[in-house]
Amino acid sequence: MMVSDVTMLLNEFVNTVFLGQVGDSQQLAAVGLGNMMQNCCALTIGMGLTSAPDTFVSQANGAGEHSQCTQYLQRSRLVTAVQLVWMIPLLWFTDSILLALGQHEGVSRYAAAYNRAAVFGLFGNFQYQVIVSYLQNMEMPLPPWVSTATSLLHVVWAILFVVVFQWGNMGAGVANALTWTMQWLIGSAFLVSQASELHATPRQLLLVQKEAFRQWPSYMEVALPATVQVCSELWF
């Protein structure tokens, strides 16, 4: 998880660097506000919710209950995906929220463009975090080259969309969405490649079954305190 956290910060840094080169002061301020809203309203919450498998999957794996491990994987997928119902509207209306808080109109508009483009990658980001957590607790960590490679490619996306296409803040958001989606797809491919070692079928690893819709209260009893802990560490 540490590698994923570091690369997430590096990607935000890359966005800031390239917008600082081609944008004005408002665009640069906007990417900072946009990152703040993405972290506070989505990313850190996703990190907290996907910490629950640290308890459930590790215990089930230790007991040899591999079918339960895949159920927890699927449940974590669903729980995090459902959060997008309220997260996406918050980020979509970034400009309205920032204006209500007294922020500059131009900065608010640029921050909204950044976040509206980035929200299309949130699903992939959360699913990737679920995969990382699951594999770690199955004692089969996702190779660090996945995060490293996608972060290097993020530089390419930032150059392409921010500098070449001159999309500004929206281009940085597109770069985020593309990087997160690629992480999810590569992580999913690795997951399927290890299906036999994980004692599961590709269908179980990629999709959800009816068992995943059950026992949400017990999952949230662990996930909510973990989310509070993660947010308290990263927000302040």
DOKOLDREN-307353 format. One record per residue (C-alpha): residue number from 0; residue in one letter; chain; x negated, y, z. Coordinates in steps of 0.02 Angstrom, whole numbers, padded with zeros to 5 digits, always signed. Layout:
BEGIN
<site><i>NUM</i><aa>A</aa><ch>A</ch><xx>X</xx><yy>Y</yy><zz>Z</zz></site>
...
***
This chain:
BEGIN
<site><i>0</i><aa>M</aa><ch>A</ch><xx>+00000</xx><yy>+00000</yy><zz>+00000</zz></site>
<site><i>1</i><aa>M</aa><ch>A</ch><xx>-00145</xx><yy>+00118</yy><zz>+00034</zz></site>
<site><i>2</i><aa>V</aa><ch>A</ch><xx>-00200</xx><yy>+00112</yy><zz>-00149</zz></site>
<site><i>3</i><aa>S</aa><ch>A</ch><xx>-00023</xx><yy>+00152</yy><zz>-00205</zz></site>
<site><i>4</i><aa>D</aa><ch>A</ch><xx>-00011</xx><yy>+00298</yy><zz>-00084</zz></site>
<site><i>5</i><aa>V</aa><ch>A</ch><xx>-00178</xx><yy>+00370</yy><zz>-00139</zz></site>
<site><i>6</i><aa>T</aa><ch>A</ch><xx>-00137</xx><yy>+00356</yy><zz>-00324</zz></site>
<site><i>7</i><aa>M</aa><ch>A</ch><xx>+00031</xx><yy>+00441</yy><zz>-00294</zz></site>
<site><i>8</i><aa>L</aa><ch>A</ch><xx>-00060</xx><yy>+00590</yy><zz>-00220</zz></site>
<site><i>9</i><aa>L</aa><ch>A</ch><xx>-00186</xx><yy>+00589</yy><zz>-00362</zz></site>
<site><i>10</i><aa>N</aa><ch>A</ch><xx>-00045</xx><yy>+00594</yy><zz>-00489</zz></site>
<site><i>11</i><aa>E</aa><ch>A</ch><xx>+00028</xx><yy>+00747</yy><zz>-00403</zz></site>
<site><i>12</i><aa>F</aa><ch>A</ch><xx>-00145</xx><yy>+00826</yy><zz>-00404</zz></site>
<site><i>13</i><aa>V</aa><ch>A</ch><xx>-00163</xx><yy>+00794</yy><zz>-00591</zz></site>
<site><i>14</i><aa>N</aa><ch>A</ch><xx>+00004</xx><yy>+00879</yy><zz>-00624</zz></site>
<site><i>15</i><aa>T</aa><ch>A</ch><xx>-00051</xx><yy>+01030</yy><zz>-00524</zz></site>
<site><i>16</i><aa>V</aa><ch>A</ch><xx>-00219</xx><yy>+01042</yy><zz>-00613</zz></site>
<site><i>17</i><aa>F</aa><ch>A</ch><xx>-00148</xx><yy>+01041</yy><zz>-00789</zz></site>
<site><i>18</i><aa>L</aa><ch>A</ch><xx>-00005</xx><yy>+01159</yy><zz>-00749</zz></site>
<site><i>19</i><aa>G</aa><ch>A</ch><xx>-00134</xx><yy>+01274</yy><zz>-00670</zz></site>
<site><i>20</i><aa>Q</aa><ch>A</ch><xx>-00229</xx><yy>+01276</yy><zz>-00834</zz></site>
<site><i>21</i><aa>V</aa><ch>A</ch><xx>-00085</xx><yy>+01310</yy><zz>-00954</zz></site>
<site><i>22</i><aa>G</aa><ch>A</ch><xx>+00053</xx><yy>+01381</yy><zz>-00844</zz></site>
<site><i>23</i><aa>D</aa><ch>A</ch><xx>+00081</xx><yy>+01540</yy><zz>-00747</zz></site>
<site><i>24</i><aa>S</aa><ch>A</ch><xx>+00091</xx><yy>+01568</yy><zz>-00560</zz></site>
<site><i>25</i><aa>Q</aa><ch>A</ch><xx>+00277</xx><yy>+01528</yy><zz>-00556</zz></site>
<site><i>26</i><aa>Q</aa><ch>A</ch><xx>+00253</xx><yy>+01360</yy><zz>-00641</zz></site>
<site><i>27</i><aa>L</aa><ch>A</ch><xx>+00111</xx><yy>+01317</yy><zz>-00523</zz></site>
<site><i>28</i><aa>A</aa><ch>A</ch><xx>+00215</xx><yy>+01363</yy><zz>-00371</zz></site>
<site><i>29</i><aa>A</aa><ch>A</ch><xx>+00361</xx><yy>+01264</yy><zz>-00442</zz></site>
<site><i>30</i><aa>V</aa><ch>A</ch><xx>+00264</xx><yy>+01101</yy><zz>-00456</zz></site>
<site><i>31</i><aa>G</aa><ch>A</ch><xx>+00217</xx><yy>+01118</yy><zz>-00272</zz></site>
<site><i>32</i><aa>L</aa><ch>A</ch><xx>+00399</xx><yy>+01142</yy><zz>-00222</zz></site>
<site><i>33</i><aa>G</aa><ch>A</ch><xx>+00451</xx><yy>+01003</yy><zz>-00339</zz></site>
<site><i>34</i><aa>N</aa><ch>A</ch><xx>+00326</xx><yy>+00882</yy><zz>-00262</zz></site>
<site><i>35</i><aa>M</aa><ch>A</ch><xx>+00387</xx><yy>+00932</yy><zz>-00090</zz></site>
<site><i>36</i><aa>M</aa><ch>A</ch><xx>+00568</xx><yy>+00893</yy><zz>-00135</zz></site>
<site><i>37</i><aa>Q</aa><ch>A</ch><xx>+00523</xx><yy>+00729</yy><zz>-00221</zz></site>
<site><i>38</i><aa>N</aa><ch>A</ch><xx>+00425</xx><yy>+00673</yy><zz>-00069</zz></site>
<site><i>39</i><aa>C</aa><ch>A</ch><xx>+00551</xx><yy>+00728</yy><zz>+00062</zz></site>
<site><i>40</i><aa>C</aa><ch>A</ch><xx>+00710</xx><yy>+00679</yy><zz>-00031</zz></site>
<site><i>41</i><aa>A</aa><ch>A</ch><xx>+00654</xx><yy>+00519</yy><zz>-00116</zz></site>
<site><i>42</i><aa>L</aa><ch>A</ch><xx>+00478</xx><yy>+00448</yy><zz>-00118</zz></site>
<site><i>43</i><aa>T</aa><ch>A</ch><xx>+00439</xx><yy>+00438</yy><zz>+00068</zz></site>
<site><i>44</i><aa>I</aa><ch>A</ch><xx>+00614</xx><yy>+00372</yy><zz>+00103</zz></site>
<site><i>45</i><aa>G</aa><ch>A</ch><xx>+00586</xx><yy>+00237</yy><zz>-00025</zz></site>
<site><i>46</i><aa>M</aa><ch>A</ch><xx>+00420</xx><yy>+00195</yy><zz>+00057</zz></site>
<site><i>47</i><aa>G</aa><ch>A</ch><xx>+00507</xx><yy>+00177</yy><zz>+00224</zz></site>
<site><i>48</i><aa>L</aa><ch>A</ch><xx>+00650</xx><yy>+00069</yy><zz>+00160</zz></site>
<site><i>49</i><aa>T</aa><ch>A</ch><xx>+00529</xx><yy>-00047</yy><zz>+00071</zz></site>
<site><i>50</i><aa>S</aa><ch>A</ch><xx>+00432</xx><yy>-00072</yy><zz>+00233</zz></site>
<site><i>51</i><aa>A</aa><ch>A</ch><xx>+00567</xx><yy>-00190</yy><zz>+00298</zz></site>
<site><i>52</i><aa>P</aa><ch>A</ch><xx>+00494</xx><yy>-00339</yy><zz>+00203</zz></site>
<site><i>53</i><aa>D</aa><ch>A</ch><xx>+00340</xx><yy>-00319</yy><zz>+00313</zz></site>
<site><i>54</i><aa>T</aa><ch>A</ch><xx>+00447</xx><yy>-00399</yy><zz>+00448</zz></site>
<site><i>55</i><aa>F</aa><ch>A</ch><xx>+00568</xx><yy>-00509</yy><zz>+00352</zz></site>
<site><i>56</i><aa>V</aa><ch>A</ch><xx>+00463</xx><yy>-00579</yy><zz>+00211</zz></site>
<site><i>57</i><aa>S</aa><ch>A</ch><xx>+00308</xx><yy>-00608</yy><zz>+00318</zz></site>
<site><i>58</i><aa>Q</aa><ch>A</ch><xx>+00410</xx><yy>-00707</yy><zz>+00445</zz></site>
<site><i>59</i><aa>A</aa><ch>A</ch><xx>+00503</xx><yy>-00809</yy><zz>+00313</zz></site>
<site><i>60</i><aa>N</aa><ch>A</ch><xx>+00341</xx><yy>-00844</yy><zz>+00219</zz></site>
<site><i>61</i><aa>G</aa><ch>A</ch><xx>+00256</xx><yy>-00900</yy><zz>+00379</zz></site>
<site><i>62</i><aa>A</aa><ch>A</ch><xx>+00400</xx><yy>-01019</yy><zz>+00411</zz></site>
<site><i>63</i><aa>G</aa><ch>A</ch><xx>+00393</xx><yy>-01087</yy><zz>+00234</zz></site>
<site><i>64</i><aa>E</aa><ch>A</ch><xx>+00567</xx><yy>-01019</yy><zz>+00192</zz></site>
<site><i>65</i><aa>H</aa><ch>A</ch><xx>+00525</xx><yy>-00964</yy><zz>+00016</zz></site>
<site><i>66</i><aa>S</aa><ch>A</ch><xx>+00706</xx><yy>-00948</yy><zz>-00039</zz></site>
<site><i>67</i><aa>Q</aa><ch>A</ch><xx>+00734</xx><yy>-00823</yy><zz>+00101</zz></site>
<site><i>68</i><aa>C</aa><ch>A</ch><xx>+00584</xx><yy>-00725</yy><zz>+00042</zz></site>
<site><i>69</i><aa>T</aa><ch>A</ch><xx>+00662</xx><yy>-00699</yy><zz>-00129</zz></site>
<site><i>70</i><aa>Q</aa><ch>A</ch><xx>+00827</xx><yy>-00651</yy><zz>-00046</zz></site>
<site><i>71</i><aa>Y</aa><ch>A</ch><xx>+00738</xx><yy>-00515</yy><zz>+00051</zz></site>
<site><i>72</i><aa>L</aa><ch>A</ch><xx>+00654</xx><yy>-00458</yy><zz>-00109</zz></site>
<site><i>73</i><aa>Q</aa><ch>A</ch><xx>+00822</xx><yy>-00444</yy><zz>-00196</zz></site>
<site><i>74</i><aa>R</aa><ch>A</ch><xx>+00904</xx><yy>-00360</yy><zz>-00046</zz></site>
<site><i>75</i><aa>S</aa><ch>A</ch><xx>+00765</xx><yy>-00231</yy><zz>-00040</zz></site>
<site><i>76</i><aa>R</aa><ch>A</ch><xx>+00790</xx><yy>-00198</yy><zz>-00226</zz></site>
<site><i>77</i><aa>L</aa><ch>A</ch><xx>+00974</xx><yy>-00163</yy><zz>-00198</zz></site>
<site><i>78</i><aa>V</aa><ch>A</ch><xx>+00956</xx><yy>-00058</yy><zz>-00042</zz></site>
<site><i>79</i><aa>T</aa><ch>A</ch><xx>+00830</xx><yy>+00058</yy><zz>-00122</zz></site>
<site><i>80</i><aa>A</aa><ch>A</ch><xx>+00925</xx><yy>+00069</yy><zz>-00287</zz></site>
<site><i>81</i><aa>V</aa><ch>A</ch><xx>+01084</xx><yy>+00122</yy><zz>-00197</zz></site>
<site><i>82</i><aa>Q</aa><ch>A</ch><xx>+00994</xx><yy>+00271</yy><zz>-00121</zz></site>
<site><i>83</i><aa>L</aa><ch>A</ch><xx>+00980</xx><yy>+00347</yy><zz>-00295</zz></site>
<site><i>84</i><aa>V</aa><ch>A</ch><xx>+01166</xx><yy>+00387</yy><zz>-00285</zz></site>
<site><i>85</i><aa>W</aa><ch>A</ch><xx>+01128</xx><yy>+00532</yy><zz>-00168</zz></site>
<site><i>86</i><aa>M</aa><ch>A</ch><xx>+00945</xx><yy>+00564</yy><zz>-00209</zz></site>
<site><i>87</i><aa>I</aa><ch>A</ch><xx>+00968</xx><yy>+00602</yy><zz>-00393</zz></site>
<site><i>88</i><aa>P</aa><ch>A</ch><xx>+01100</xx><yy>+00738</yy><zz>-00368</zz></site>
<site><i>89</i><aa>L</aa><ch>A</ch><xx>+00990</xx><yy>+00822</yy><zz>-00237</zz></site>
<site><i>90</i><aa>L</aa><ch>A</ch><xx>+00842</xx><yy>+00829</yy><zz>-00354</zz></site>
<site><i>91</i><aa>W</aa><ch>A</ch><xx>+00947</xx><yy>+00870</yy><zz>-00507</zz></site>
<site><i>92</i><aa>F</aa><ch>A</ch><xx>+01014</xx><yy>+01027</yy><zz>-00423</zz></site>
<site><i>93</i><aa>T</aa><ch>A</ch><xx>+00844</xx><yy>+01080</yy><zz>-00358</zz></site>
<site><i>94</i><aa>D</aa><ch>A</ch><xx>+00867</xx><yy>+01257</yy><zz>-00423</zz></site>
<site><i>95</i><aa>S</aa><ch>A</ch><xx>+01032</xx><yy>+01282</yy><zz>-00330</zz></site>
<site><i>96</i><aa>I</aa><ch>A</ch><xx>+00957</xx><yy>+01217</yy><zz>-00168</zz></site>
<site><i>97</i><aa>L</aa><ch>A</ch><xx>+00800</xx><yy>+01323</yy><zz>-00180</zz></site>
<site><i>98</i><aa>L</aa><ch>A</ch><xx>+00898</xx><yy>+01479</yy><zz>-00226</zz></site>
<site><i>99</i><aa>A</aa><ch>A</ch><xx>+01010</xx><yy>+01451</yy><zz>-00075</zz></site>
<site><i>100</i><aa>L</aa><ch>A</ch><xx>+00852</xx><yy>+01444</yy><zz>+00030</zz></site>
<site><i>101</i><aa>G</aa><ch>A</ch><xx>+00795</xx><yy>+01612</yy><zz>-00040</zz></site>
<site><i>102</i><aa>Q</aa><ch>A</ch><xx>+00664</xx><yy>+01553</yy><zz>-00164</zz></site>
<site><i>103</i><aa>H</aa><ch>A</ch><xx>+00619</xx><yy>+01650</yy><zz>-00321</zz></site>
<site><i>104</i><aa>E</aa><ch>A</ch><xx>+00736</xx><yy>+01618</yy><zz>-00467</zz></site>
<site><i>105</i><aa>G</aa><ch>A</ch><xx>+00599</xx><yy>+01579</yy><zz>-00593</zz></site>
<site><i>106</i><aa>V</aa><ch>A</ch><xx>+00508</xx><yy>+01462</yy><zz>-00476</zz></site>
<site><i>107</i><aa>S</aa><ch>A</ch><xx>+00672</xx><yy>+01373</yy><zz>-00434</zz></site>
<site><i>108</i><aa>R</aa><ch>A</ch><xx>+00711</xx><yy>+01349</yy><zz>-00619</zz></site>
<site><i>109</i><aa>Y</aa><ch>A</ch><xx>+00540</xx><yy>+01276</yy><zz>-00656</zz></site>
<site><i>110</i><aa>A</aa><ch>A</ch><xx>+00549</xx><yy>+01160</yy><zz>-00505</zz></site>
<site><i>111</i><aa>A</aa><ch>A</ch><xx>+00719</xx><yy>+01099</yy><zz>-00564</zz></site>
<site><i>112</i><aa>A</aa><ch>A</ch><xx>+00649</xx><yy>+01060</yy><zz>-00737</zz></site>
<site><i>113</i><aa>Y</aa><ch>A</ch><xx>+00509</xx><yy>+00960</yy><zz>-00656</zz></site>
<site><i>114</i><aa>N</aa><ch>A</ch><xx>+00625</xx><yy>+00860</yy><zz>-00543</zz></site>
<site><i>115</i><aa>R</aa><ch>A</ch><xx>+00760</xx><yy>+00829</yy><zz>-00674</zz></site>
<site><i>116</i><aa>A</aa><ch>A</ch><xx>+00632</xx><yy>+00745</yy><zz>-00786</zz></site>
<site><i>117</i><aa>A</aa><ch>A</ch><xx>+00553</xx><yy>+00647</yy><zz>-00643</zz></site>
<site><i>118</i><aa>V</aa><ch>A</ch><xx>+00717</xx><yy>+00572</yy><zz>-00578</zz></site>
<site><i>119</i><aa>F</aa><ch>A</ch><xx>+00724</xx><yy>+00455</yy><zz>-00728</zz></site>
<site><i>120</i><aa>G</aa><ch>A</ch><xx>+00575</xx><yy>+00364</yy><zz>-00655</zz></site>
<site><i>121</i><aa>L</aa><ch>A</ch><xx>+00636</xx><yy>+00350</yy><zz>-00476</zz></site>
<site><i>122</i><aa>F</aa><ch>A</ch><xx>+00716</xx><yy>+00180</yy><zz>-00503</zz></site>
<site><i>123</i><aa>G</aa><ch>A</ch><xx>+00552</xx><yy>+00112</yy><zz>-00570</zz></site>
<site><i>124</i><aa>N</aa><ch>A</ch><xx>+00456</xx><yy>+00191</yy><zz>-00426</zz></site>
<site><i>125</i><aa>F</aa><ch>A</ch><xx>+00565</xx><yy>+00108</yy><zz>-00295</zz></site>
<site><i>126</i><aa>Q</aa><ch>A</ch><xx>+00563</xx><yy>-00061</yy><zz>-00382</zz></site>
<site><i>127</i><aa>Y</aa><ch>A</ch><xx>+00374</xx><yy>-00052</yy><zz>-00393</zz></site>
<site><i>128</i><aa>Q</aa><ch>A</ch><xx>+00362</xx><yy>-00015</yy><zz>-00207</zz></site>
<site><i>129</i><aa>V</aa><ch>A</ch><xx>+00474</xx><yy>-00166</yy><zz>-00172</zz></site>
<site><i>130</i><aa>I</aa><ch>A</ch><xx>+00360</xx><yy>-00277</yy><zz>-00278</zz></site>
<site><i>131</i><aa>V</aa><ch>A</ch><xx>+00203</xx><yy>-00214</yy><zz>-00190</zz></site>
<site><i>132</i><aa>S</aa><ch>A</ch><xx>+00278</xx><yy>-00244</yy><zz>-00018</zz></site>
<site><i>133</i><aa>Y</aa><ch>A</ch><xx>+00344</xx><yy>-00417</yy><zz>-00064</zz></site>
<site><i>134</i><aa>L</aa><ch>A</ch><xx>+00180</xx><yy>-00477</yy><zz>-00139</zz></site>
<site><i>135</i><aa>Q</aa><ch>A</ch><xx>+00079</xx><yy>-00409</yy><zz>+00006</zz></site>
<site><i>136</i><aa>N</aa><ch>A</ch><xx>+00184</xx><yy>-00507</yy><zz>+00130</zz></site>
<site><i>137</i><aa>M</aa><ch>A</ch><xx>+00175</xx><yy>-00662</yy><zz>+00022</zz></site>
<site><i>138</i><aa>E</aa><ch>A</ch><xx>-00015</xx><yy>-00648</yy><zz>+00042</zz></site>
<site><i>139</i><aa>M</aa><ch>A</ch><xx>-00034</xx><yy>-00614</yy><zz>-00144</zz></site>
<site><i>140</i><aa>P</aa><ch>A</ch><xx>-00068</xx><yy>-00426</yy><zz>-00158</zz></site>
<site><i>141</i><aa>L</aa><ch>A</ch><xx>-00039</xx><yy>-00339</yy><zz>-00323</zz></site>
<site><i>142</i><aa>P</aa><ch>A</ch><xx>-00210</xx><yy>-00311</yy><zz>-00404</zz></site>
<site><i>143</i><aa>P</aa><ch>A</ch><xx>-00270</xx><yy>-00133</yy><zz>-00371</zz></site>
<site><i>144</i><aa>W</aa><ch>A</ch><xx>-00308</xx><yy>-00112</yy><zz>-00556</zz></site>
<site><i>145</i><aa>V</aa><ch>A</ch><xx>-00121</xx><yy>-00088</yy><zz>-00587</zz></site>
<site><i>146</i><aa>S</aa><ch>A</ch><xx>-00114</xx><yy>+00075</yy><zz>-00489</zz></site>
<site><i>147</i><aa>T</aa><ch>A</ch><xx>-00285</xx><yy>+00127</yy><zz>-00552</zz></site>
<site><i>148</i><aa>A</aa><ch>A</ch><xx>-00243</xx><yy>+00097</yy><zz>-00735</zz></site>
<site><i>149</i><aa>T</aa><ch>A</ch><xx>-00074</xx><yy>+00185</yy><zz>-00726</zz></site>
<site><i>150</i><aa>S</aa><ch>A</ch><xx>-00154</xx><yy>+00333</yy><zz>-00636</zz></site>
<site><i>151</i><aa>L</aa><ch>A</ch><xx>-00285</xx><yy>+00349</yy><zz>-00773</zz></site>
<site><i>152</i><aa>L</aa><ch>A</ch><xx>-00146</xx><yy>+00342</yy><zz>-00902</zz></site>
<site><i>153</i><aa>H</aa><ch>A</ch><xx>-00055</xx><yy>+00475</yy><zz>-00802</zz></site>
<site><i>154</i><aa>V</aa><ch>A</ch><xx>-00195</xx><yy>+00594</yy><zz>-00850</zz></site>
<site><i>155</i><aa>V</aa><ch>A</ch><xx>-00159</xx><yy>+00553</yy><zz>-01032</zz></site>
<site><i>156</i><aa>W</aa><ch>A</ch><xx>+00028</xx><yy>+00583</yy><zz>-01009</zz></site>
<site><i>157</i><aa>A</aa><ch>A</ch><xx>-00005</xx><yy>+00748</yy><zz>-00921</zz></site>
<site><i>158</i><aa>I</aa><ch>A</ch><xx>-00119</xx><yy>+00807</yy><zz>-01062</zz></site>
<site><i>159</i><aa>L</aa><ch>A</ch><xx>+00006</xx><yy>+00752</yy><zz>-01193</zz></site>
<site><i>160</i><aa>F</aa><ch>A</ch><xx>+00166</xx><yy>+00823</yy><zz>-01117</zz></site>
<site><i>161</i><aa>V</aa><ch>A</ch><xx>+00099</xx><yy>+00974</yy><zz>-01022</zz></site>
<site><i>162</i><aa>V</aa><ch>A</ch><xx>-00045</xx><yy>+01033</yy><zz>-01132</zz></site>
<site><i>163</i><aa>V</aa><ch>A</ch><xx>-00012</xx><yy>+00967</yy><zz>-01309</zz></site>
<site><i>164</i><aa>F</aa><ch>A</ch><xx>+00178</xx><yy>+00975</yy><zz>-01314</zz></site>
<site><i>165</i><aa>Q</aa><ch>A</ch><xx>+00181</xx><yy>+01129</yy><zz>-01202</zz></site>
<site><i>166</i><aa>W</aa><ch>A</ch><xx>+00328</xx><yy>+01060</yy><zz>-01102</zz></site>
<site><i>167</i><aa>G</aa><ch>A</ch><xx>+00263</xx><yy>+01139</yy><zz>-00942</zz></site>
<site><i>168</i><aa>N</aa><ch>A</ch><xx>+00348</xx><yy>+01079</yy><zz>-00783</zz></site>
<site><i>169</i><aa>M</aa><ch>A</ch><xx>+00466</xx><yy>+00967</yy><zz>-00877</zz></site>
<site><i>170</i><aa>G</aa><ch>A</ch><xx>+00316</xx><yy>+00883</yy><zz>-00957</zz></site>
<site><i>171</i><aa>A</aa><ch>A</ch><xx>+00240</xx><yy>+00849</yy><zz>-00786</zz></site>
<site><i>172</i><aa>G</aa><ch>A</ch><xx>+00405</xx><yy>+00770</yy><zz>-00734</zz></site>
<site><i>173</i><aa>V</aa><ch>A</ch><xx>+00407</xx><yy>+00662</yy><zz>-00890</zz></site>
<site><i>174</i><aa>A</aa><ch>A</ch><xx>+00229</xx><yy>+00606</yy><zz>-00849</zz></site>
<site><i>175</i><aa>N</aa><ch>A</ch><xx>+00286</xx><yy>+00556</yy><zz>-00674</zz></site>
<site><i>176</i><aa>A</aa><ch>A</ch><xx>+00435</xx><yy>+00458</yy><zz>-00741</zz></site>
<site><i>177</i><aa>L</aa><ch>A</ch><xx>+00329</xx><yy>+00368</yy><zz>-00870</zz></site>
<site><i>178</i><aa>T</aa><ch>A</ch><xx>+00194</xx><yy>+00323</yy><zz>-00744</zz></site>
<site><i>179</i><aa>W</aa><ch>A</ch><xx>+00319</xx><yy>+00256</yy><zz>-00618</zz></site>
<site><i>180</i><aa>T</aa><ch>A</ch><xx>+00410</xx><yy>+00155</yy><zz>-00752</zz></site>
<site><i>181</i><aa>M</aa><ch>A</ch><xx>+00247</xx><yy>+00079</yy><zz>-00814</zz></site>
<site><i>182</i><aa>Q</aa><ch>A</ch><xx>+00199</xx><yy>+00030</yy><zz>-00637</zz></site>
<site><i>183</i><aa>W</aa><ch>A</ch><xx>+00365</xx><yy>-00059</yy><zz>-00617</zz></site>
<site><i>184</i><aa>L</aa><ch>A</ch><xx>+00353</xx><yy>-00151</yy><zz>-00783</zz></site>
<site><i>185</i><aa>I</aa><ch>A</ch><xx>+00173</xx><yy>-00206</yy><zz>-00756</zz></site>
<site><i>186</i><aa>G</aa><ch>A</ch><xx>+00212</xx><yy>-00257</yy><zz>-00577</zz></site>
<site><i>187</i><aa>S</aa><ch>A</ch><xx>+00362</xx><yy>-00357</yy><zz>-00638</zz></site>
<site><i>188</i><aa>A</aa><ch>A</ch><xx>+00255</xx><yy>-00445</yy><zz>-00769</zz></site>
<site><i>189</i><aa>F</aa><ch>A</ch><xx>+00128</xx><yy>-00493</yy><zz>-00635</zz></site>
<site><i>190</i><aa>L</aa><ch>A</ch><xx>+00270</xx><yy>-00552</yy><zz>-00523</zz></site>
<site><i>191</i><aa>V</aa><ch>A</ch><xx>+00335</xx><yy>-00669</yy><zz>-00658</zz></site>
<site><i>192</i><aa>S</aa><ch>A</ch><xx>+00160</xx><yy>-00732</yy><zz>-00697</zz></site>
<site><i>193</i><aa>Q</aa><ch>A</ch><xx>+00145</xx><yy>-00789</yy><zz>-00515</zz></site>
<site><i>194</i><aa>A</aa><ch>A</ch><xx>+00319</xx><yy>-00866</yy><zz>-00505</zz></site>
<site><i>195</i><aa>S</aa><ch>A</ch><xx>+00259</xx><yy>-01043</yy><zz>-00473</zz></site>
<site><i>196</i><aa>E</aa><ch>A</ch><xx>+00142</xx><yy>-00988</yy><zz>-00333</zz></site>
<site><i>197</i><aa>L</aa><ch>A</ch><xx>+00284</xx><yy>-00887</yy><zz>-00257</zz></site>
<site><i>198</i><aa>H</aa><ch>A</ch><xx>+00398</xx><yy>-01040</yy><zz>-00264</zz></site>
<site><i>199</i><aa>A</aa><ch>A</ch><xx>+00530</xx><yy>-00945</yy><zz>-00361</zz></site>
<site><i>200</i><aa>T</aa><ch>A</ch><xx>+00599</xx><yy>-00931</yy><zz>-00537</zz></site>
<site><i>201</i><aa>P</aa><ch>A</ch><xx>+00577</xx><yy>-00776</yy><zz>-00646</zz></site>
<site><i>202</i><aa>R</aa><ch>A</ch><xx>+00764</xx><yy>-00748</yy><zz>-00632</zz></site>
<site><i>203</i><aa>Q</aa><ch>A</ch><xx>+00755</xx><yy>-00744</yy><zz>-00442</zz></site>
<site><i>204</i><aa>L</aa><ch>A</ch><xx>+00608</xx><yy>-00625</yy><zz>-00446</zz></site>
<site><i>205</i><aa>L</aa><ch>A</ch><xx>+00680</xx><yy>-00502</yy><zz>-00572</zz></site>
<site><i>206</i><aa>L</aa><ch>A</ch><xx>+00868</xx><yy>-00505</yy><zz>-00542</zz></site>
<site><i>207</i><aa>V</aa><ch>A</ch><xx>+00984</xx><yy>-00508</yy><zz>-00392</zz></site>
<site><i>208</i><aa>Q</aa><ch>A</ch><xx>+01102</xx><yy>-00645</yy><zz>-00334</zz></site>
<site><i>209</i><aa>K</aa><ch>A</ch><xx>+01253</xx><yy>-00640</yy><zz>-00222</zz></site>
<site><i>210</i><aa>E</aa><ch>A</ch><xx>+01150</xx><yy>-00672</yy><zz>-00064</zz></site>
<site><i>211</i><aa>A</aa><ch>A</ch><xx>+01066</xx><yy>-00504</yy><zz>-00090</zz></site>
<site><i>212</i><aa>F</aa><ch>A</ch><xx>+01230</xx><yy>-00415</yy><zz>-00054</zz></site>
<site><i>213</i><aa>R</aa><ch>A</ch><xx>+01240</xx><yy>-00492</yy><zz>+00120</zz></site>
<site><i>214</i><aa>Q</aa><ch>A</ch><xx>+01160</xx><yy>-00450</yy><zz>+00288</zz></site>
<site><i>215</i><aa>W</aa><ch>A</ch><xx>+01128</xx><yy>-00267</yy><zz>+00247</zz></site>
<site><i>216</i><aa>P</aa><ch>A</ch><xx>+01156</xx><yy>-00211</yy><zz>+00428</zz></site>
<site><i>217</i><aa>S</aa><ch>A</ch><xx>+01015</xx><yy>-00323</yy><zz>+00491</zz></site>
<site><i>218</i><aa>Y</aa><ch>A</ch><xx>+00903</xx><yy>-00260</yy><zz>+00352</zz></site>
<site><i>219</i><aa>M</aa><ch>A</ch><xx>+00940</xx><yy>-00079</yy><zz>+00393</zz></site>
<site><i>220</i><aa>E</aa><ch>A</ch><xx>+00907</xx><yy>-00109</yy><zz>+00579</zz></site>
<site><i>221</i><aa>V</aa><ch>A</ch><xx>+00725</xx><yy>-00133</yy><zz>+00530</zz></site>
<site><i>222</i><aa>A</aa><ch>A</ch><xx>+00719</xx><yy>-00018</yy><zz>+00378</zz></site>
<site><i>223</i><aa>L</aa><ch>A</ch><xx>+00789</xx><yy>+00139</yy><zz>+00459</zz></site>
<site><i>224</i><aa>P</aa><ch>A</ch><xx>+00661</xx><yy>+00149</yy><zz>+00602</zz></site>
<site><i>225</i><aa>A</aa><ch>A</ch><xx>+00523</xx><yy>+00113</yy><zz>+00476</zz></site>
<site><i>226</i><aa>T</aa><ch>A</ch><xx>+00588</xx><yy>+00254</yy><zz>+00367</zz></site>
<site><i>227</i><aa>V</aa><ch>A</ch><xx>+00591</xx><yy>+00375</yy><zz>+00513</zz></site>
<site><i>228</i><aa>Q</aa><ch>A</ch><xx>+00412</xx><yy>+00327</yy><zz>+00556</zz></site>
<site><i>229</i><aa>V</aa><ch>A</ch><xx>+00349</xx><yy>+00348</yy><zz>+00377</zz></site>
<site><i>230</i><aa>C</aa><ch>A</ch><xx>+00438</xx><yy>+00514</yy><zz>+00354</zz></site>
<site><i>231</i><aa>S</aa><ch>A</ch><xx>+00377</xx><yy>+00583</yy><zz>+00520</zz></site>
<site><i>232</i><aa>E</aa><ch>A</ch><xx>+00198</xx><yy>+00540</yy><zz>+00471</zz></site>
<site><i>233</i><aa>L</aa><ch>A</ch><xx>+00205</xx><yy>+00612</yy><zz>+00296</zz></site>
<site><i>234</i><aa>W</aa><ch>A</ch><xx>+00320</xx><yy>+00761</yy><zz>+00315</zz></site>
<site><i>235</i><aa>F</aa><ch>A</ch><xx>+00226</xx><yy>+00847</yy><zz>+00455</zz></site>
***
